[in-house]
Amino acid sequence: MAAVFLVTLYEYSPLFYIAVVFTCFIVTTGLVLGWFGWDVPVILRNSEETQFNTRVFKKQMRQVKNPFGLEITNPSSASITTGITLTTDCLEDSLLTCYWGCSVQKFYEALQKHFYCFRISTPQALEDALYSEYLYQEQYFIKKDSKEEIYCQLPRDTKIEDFGSVPRSRYPLVALLTLADEDDREIYDIISMVSVIHIPDKTYKLSCRILYQYLLLAQGQFHDLKQLFMSANSNSTPSSNSSPGEKSTDRSLLEKAGLSESEVEPPEENSKDCVVCQNGTVNWVLLPCRHTCLCDGCVRYFQQCPMCRQFVQESFALCSQKEQEKDKLKAL
């Protein structure tokens, strides 16, 4: 029957006949190669086979100690005219240097200079890299292990009420934390931390928040500090009490600025149990979504994040097996 069909097809259109036979040959070859374990183009596989064969690469992580901590106190009350209160938590004596109205272009050029030219380990080094492209600077001494509240404000004589419409050429505030003692810079891999802070004004009313944080290393690298998203308890409530209308306004402002809302949302109370087995301790971070929701036993079975269904490209463990065993012994 198939032979009669092919003969009829050939008499009707030789070119169409050749195309059908060639397609059948390619599909059959792909199925045979896939059966014997050869690499086959994704278009020839079904979705289940593609998902099963996807390899999740595990990153080798190196643990480093960050001597700097910075957060915003009462972000709802911060503005360009009234100022902002920052809370620091540093392991060593440090210097907090605030640059108001810092040039966006010069700021990222300064990060590249840290990588290629000289290390930004002091406020003077960042000032040289910025070519003084900022409107106002203030500096504070921070004592070790003391959670100090620092009030920062632009002088009233500057008469600055906003930094223009989006996209902007200046960041409202860039805060630099550096080690005050030169000997401490030999101890830590991280020698400074730079935080880019948005402060609302009359033109751009997005609520106050830290947009980016960069950790600068003594070897010349710098890393973007990202928040990890852990599974929330069913009874947890967001730390923000803003209304739905305010949240939708913030969302539209974030889209205008080209920022992802997930990167700047306030953290919630988090659960430490695996979202799959509800028994093991959460230990694996999935990339690129940054959800931290799987234990050591369950991570091997997932090529998609169980929280957002995004395909996992890489993953890394928060604690090694030895560290977990030490924690168990301490608990006993």
N, C-alpha and C positions, 0 to 999 in steps of 0.2 A: 504493500500500500504506500509506504514511504517512497519507494523507488518510482512508482507511477506519479506521485505528487511532484517529485524532483524533476522528472522528465517533462511534465506539463509546465512546471515553473520555468524550466530552461527554454522551452519553445515560446513561452509568453514573453520572457525578458531575460536574456543571457546575463546582463549586468546585475539585475536584481538577484538572480540565482547565485552568482558568484559571491555577492555580498552576504546572502543568507548562509551559505556554506562556510565562508570565512568567519562569520560571527559565531557559528556553532563550534568551529574548530578552536577559537580563542577561549570561549567559555569552558569547553571540555578540557582544554589544556590547563586552564587555571584551577579547575576543580581537582584534576589529577595531581598537579604540583602541590596544591594546598593539602591534599590527603597525605602526601609523603613528607610534609613539613617544610616545603620550600616557601620562600617569601612570595606572596601573591599580592598584586595591587588591590587596594582597599575596595575599588569599585566592583571587584569580582567576589567579595565576601559579603555575607549577611551581617546584620548589625550585632547579633549575639557573638558571632565568631570574632568580629573586630574588637568588641569589648573584652572578650576573654583573653585575646592574644596581646592586648596593649600592655607594654612593660612600664611599670612605675619606677622611676629611678630614685634611689635613696641618696640624699645628700650627706656627705661627711661634714659634720659640724665641729667647730672649735669653740669651746666655752671661754668667754672673756668677761672680765668684771668692769661694769660701767660705773665710774665714780660719781656720775652726775645724775641729778633728778630735778625735773622742773614741771610744774603744773600751774594752771590758772585758778586763782581763788575767786569765787563768785563771778563767773564769766558773764552772767546776766547784767551785772552793774557796770561793766567795762565799756568805755567809749573813748573816742579821740579827745573829747573835751574834758571828761572827768578822770581819765587815766585808767590804769589797770593794776591789779595786785597779783604778784607772782609768788608762789611758794617753792622754795628750793630745798633739796635734801641731798647733800653731798657727803661723800666718805672722807674727803680731805678739805682743808682750807682752799677756797676757790674764789674766783672773781666773776661776778655777773656784769656783763657789759651790754647795754641796750642801745640799739641803733634805730632811731625813729626815721621813717621815710627812706629806707634803704633802697637803692636802685636794684631792680630785679636782674638786669643784665650784668651789672658789676658783681652782684652776689654770686651768680653761677660761674662767672669768670674766676672769682676768688676760690671757689671749690676746685676748679680745674688747676689753678695755681698751686693749691695744696698737693695735688696729685703729681704735677709735673715740675714745679719750681721749688717752692719752700714750704715748710710745715707751718700751719696755722695753729700754734700752741700758745700764743699770747694775744691779747687785744690789739697790740700794736701791729702784729703780723696781719690780722684781718683788716685793720684800718689801712695799711699799706696796699693790701690786695684790692680793697674797695676804691682806692684813690679818693678817699673822703667823700664818696658819693652817697651821703646821707644828710639829713636835716639837723639832727640833734643826737648827742651821745651822753649817756650817764652811766656811772660805774659804781658797784657796791661790793664790799668785802663780805664773803659768806664763810661762817665758821663751820668746821666739820661736825657732822651728825646733829646739826641744829636745823629744824624745819622753820626757817625764817620766812616771814611774809614781807615782801619788798613792794613798796608802792612806787609805781613809775608813771610819770606824766610829762607831757610836752609843756614847756614854759608858755604862759599865757601870751607873752609878747610875740610869739611866732604867729599867732592868729590863724592857725591851720585848723579847719573844720572838716575837711575831707581830702582824699587823695585822688579825686576824679572818678570817672566812670570806668567800667570794666571793658576791655582788659587794661590793667594798670601798669604803669612803668615803675612803681615803687611799692614795696611792702610796707604796711603800717608800722610793724615792729619786728626786728630781728634780735633775738637774745642769744648771746654767746657766753657759755660757761667754760672757764679754763682753770687749770690748777695754779694756785698762787705760789706754791713752793716749787722751785726748779727741780729739786731732788725727787719730788713725787712724779714728775714726768718720766723718770726712768723706771718707775715701778709698773705703771699702767700702760696697756696697749692703746687705750682710748685717751687721747690728750685733750680733747675739747668736744663740746656738743653745741650745735647751732640749731636754734628753734625759730621757725618762721611763724609768726602769730598774726592772725587777722583780728582787727578791732573794728567794730561797727562805727560808721559815721553817718552823716545826714544823706549822703549819696548812696552808699552801699550798706544796707542794714542787716546783712548776714550776721548771726550771733557770733560772739567772740569764741575763738577756738585756736588750737595749734594746728596749722596746716601741714607742716613738714618738720621733721627732726632728723638731723644728720649727725652721725658719730664720726669724728675725724681721728684716724689712727696715726700712730707715730711712724709707721712704715709708708705713709703717703696715701693709703686708700681712705675712702669715706663711704659710709653705708647709710641708706635711708632707713630710719627706724620705723617699723610698721607695727600696727596693733594686731594681735591675734584674736580671732573670734571663737570663743568657746560656746558650747551648748548651754542655753539658758534654762534655769529651773522653771517649772510650770508656774510656780508661785512667785517668781521674781517680777519686779516691776522696774521700768526704766528709771534711771536716776533723774531724768529731766521731767518736769511737770508741765511742759509746754503744751498748748492746745493743738488740735489737728490743723487749725488754720495757720498757726505759726510754723508748724512742721512743713506744710506745703509751701509756704513762702520761702523757708530756708532751702527746700529742695530745688525750687526754681532758681534761686540765687546761686546755688552750687552748680547747677547746669550751665548757667551763664559764665561762671568762672572756670568751667572745664574740670571741676573736681567731682570725684565719685562720692556719693553720700555715705556709702559703706565704710569709706576710709576715715570719716570724721565723726561718725555717730558716737555718742557717749556710751561707754561700756555698761553692761548689765551685770547683775549677780550671776555668777556662772556655776555650772555643775562640773564636778570632777569625775563623773562616771561616764563610761563609754556609751554613746547613743545607741549602739547596736545590742550589746549583751547586757548593758546596765549593771555590770559587775566589775569589770576591769577598770583600772585608773587610766584616764585620758593621758596619752603620751605622744601622739603623732600629729604633726602639723602637715596639712595637705596644701600643696601649691598648684595653681596660683591663687586659689580662693582664700587661703590662710585660715580655714576652719580647723580647729583643734578639737576633734570629737571622737577619735578612735583609740583603742588600747592596742597593746602589742599583739594580742591574739587575733584581733579582727582586721587589722590594717592590711594583711596579706590577701584578703578576699575582695577588696574593693579597687576598681579602676575608676569609679565615679564617686564624688563626695556624697555621703549619705544625707548631708544637710541641704546642699544646693544643686546636686546632680551634675555639677561641672566635672569634666574629665580631669583626672589627677595627672599632672605632668611630672611632679617631683614630690618628695616628702622627706621629713627629717624628724628625729626623735628629740623630745625635750630633755630626757634623762637617759643615760646609758643603763645597761643591765646592772652594772656594778653599783651605780649610784642608787638604783631602786632597791637592791639588796641591802645596801647600807641603811637606807631609810627604814626598811622593814625591821632590821636588827635594832635600830634606835627605838622604834615603836614598841618592840618587845621589852 
